[in-house]
Amino acid sequence: MIQGTGHDSKLDVWAVGVMIYELLHGRPPFTPDKKITDRRLYLKCIEDRIMKGKIKFSSKASKESIKTIKKLLSPRP
């Protein structure tokens, strides 16, 4: 979707990963670490994190949930 190449059911699987992460952490998975006030820079940072698969997990997250979420949120399904 970000690259403008369309999408298929793999995007739906990815969205499930986002929802599971949000349920466990109370925030979206690709939120920047620092507060960014410029909207374009904020969105660019999120896109970069998505494409790199950069996700931070709570220390309270189980190994199983981390493994599952990483698989669901892989930038290369």
N, C-alpha and C positions, 0 to 999 in steps of 0.2 A: 504494500500500500504506500509506504513512504517513498519508494523508488518509482512509483507511478506505473508499475507493470501489471496492475490489476490484482485480484485476489481470488482465492478459492476457499475450500473448507479448511485448509491449513490455518487460515486467519481465525476461524472460529475456535480451533483448538488453542491457538495462541491467546485468544481472548479469555478462554477458561483459565489459563495460567495466570493472567492478569487478575482475574476475579479471586482466584484462590489466594494469591499473594496479598491482595487488598484485605481479604477476610482475616488473614493471619497477622498482618502488620498494621492495618488501619490507614494505609496510604498506598498510592500507586507505586509499582516497582521501579520505575525509571526516573523518579523525582531527583532533580539535581541536589547535590550535597549543600551547596551554597544558595542563598536567596539571590535570584536574578530578577531584576525589575524590568529589563527590556524584554518584551514579549517574544520578539524574533529570536533573540539569543537564548531565551528560556526554551523555546520549541526546538531550536537547533541542538541544544544540549540534550534534550530528551531523545531526539532522533539519533544522535551519536551514541547515546547509551543503549538504545534499542538495537542499533546495528552492530554494536560490539558485544551485546549480550551482557552488559555490565549491570549486575544486580547486587544490592547489599541485603543481607539477611540478618534478622534479629538473632542474638545469641540464644534466644529461647526457642528458635525454630528447630524442629527435629531434622535429623539427617535425611529421613525419608521424604519429608515435605520439601526440603531443599533440592533433593535429587529430582523429585517429580516436577517442581516448578521450573527448574533449569531446563529440563527436557521440553516442557510445554512452551517455554519462552525462548527457545533457541532461535537465533536470527536466521539460521539455515536449517529449516525443517527436513 
